[in-house]
Amino acid sequence: MAQLDKELYVTLAKQLVNCKDSVYGASSYLEGALDAIVDITTDNYPAEVSVEDAAAAAREVTLSLLSPLNAAYQSMKQVSDSYSPVTRAAAAINNFVISKSDVESNFPADKLQSYIDSIDSELWDDAEPSSGQETPGSGQETLESWIEICREAGLEDIEVPE
């Protein structure tokens, strides 16, 4: 049986980790923008503007930007709360690896753990997967994020290799 190439497995894992991080990150950026809008005060205007004019301008900016940014935030939050396609993709990759495993065990997690343990740690440290996109963070952080996705995909007994 042909097993999935380890470099390809790591590349796929890195891309799914990036996808998860991007989805989570998008809503946090919008949350930061909302906080900045809510925090608009009269201090944001030049000293020569009267306090009343500055307050009116701050209200105008806040009211005009709050609704569209809040709508964007709510939409991205909904996406980040349900990133099940990433989990399903991880499950499909891992199910393939498990089905091709020659490890003698009745437990899928044992088969996947054996495969992950056999991957050279330098592959996780590689900042440039074959797709050409950078992977943020260290290889260990990426591996830990991947293991978390594997757990979310139903393989709770997977551990980060030492």
N, C-alpha and C positions, 0 to 999 in steps of 0.2 A: 504494500500500500504506500502510495506517495504521500508523505507528510508535508505540511506547509513549511516552506523555507523560513528559517528563523529570522533572517533579516527582513523578509516581507512581513512576518508576524509582528515584529517590533515596529516597522513602519506603519502598519495598520493600527496598532495600539497607540502609537504616538499621535496619529491623525485623529483618532477618536477622542483621545485625551484633550487635544487642541480644540476639537469641536465642543466638548463638554465645557472646557474653560471659557471658550468664546461665548457660549450661550449664557453661562452664569455671569460672565463679565459684562455683557451688554446691558442687563438690567441694572447692575450696580453703577455703571456710568450714567445711565439716565436718572437713577436715584440721586446721584451727586449733582446733576444738573438741576433737578427739582429742588434740592436743598439750597442750591445757590440762588434760585429764583425766590424761594420763600424768604431767604435771608437778605433780599434787597432792602436797603434802608436809605434814609436820607443821606447817609454818609457816602453813598455811591455817586454823589453829584458834586459839582464844583462849589466852592465856598461862596461864590458870588450869586448863586441861586438861592432864593429865599427858602426857608424851611417848608413853607406851605407848597411852593412850586415843586420842591424836591420830593415831598411826600406824595403829591399828586402824580408826579412822574413815576415814582417807585410803584405806586398802586397800578398805574396804567401798564407798566412793563410786566408786573406780576400777573395781573389779570389777563393780559393778552398772551402770555407765554405759558401760564400754568396749565390751562386745559389741554393744549396740544401735546405738551411734554408729559403730562400725566397720562394721556391716552397712549402715548408711545411706551411709557414706563409700564403701564398695565399690560399692554400687549407683549412686551418683552418678558415681563415677569411670568406671564402665562406660559410662554415658550420655555423659560428656564425651569419652571416648576414641572414641566412635562417633557423631558428630553428622552422619552422612551425609544425613539428611533436609534439613538446612540446605544442604548442598552441592548436593543434587538440586534444591532450590527455586531456588538461585542459577543453576544450569545452565539450568533451564527459563526463567527470566526472561531470561538472556543469550541463549539460543537463539532466543527470540522476537525480541529486538532484532536479532540477527544475520540472521535470516531476512527481516526487513523492511528491512534496510539497503540503501541505494542506492550504497554505496561499491563501486567496482570493484576487487575483490581476490578472490583465491582463498583467502585466509587468514581464517578466522573471527575471529581475534584482531585483525586490522587493522580489521575492521568494528566490533567492539565498542570498540576503542580510539578510533576516530573518534567514536563516539557518546558515550563517557565524556568525551573531550576537549571535546566541544561543550556539556557541561553547565556552566552558570554556577556558579562556585565558591561563590557565596552560598547556593545550594540546599543544599550540603553543610554550611554553617555554621549553617543554620537549626536551632535546638535543639528546635523543636516540629514534628515531622512531622505531616501531616494526620490521623494516627491519634490524636493528642493525647498520645502517650507521649513522654517526654523521651529524648533521645539523649545518653548520657554522653560526655564528652570533646569535643574540638574537631572541627570539620568535617573538618580534615585527618586526624585520627586515625581518624575514621569512614570516610573515603575510603580510607585505607591498609588498614584492616581489610577493607573491601569488596573491594579489589583482591586481598588475600590469599585471601579466599573464592573469588573468580573463578579464581585460580590453582589452588586446591585442586579446583575444579570442572573443571579440564582446560584452562584458557586460560593457560598458563604465560607467554606472551609479553606479557601485559597489564602496563602500567607506570602508576605514579601520575602523573597530569598535573602539570606544573609550574605 
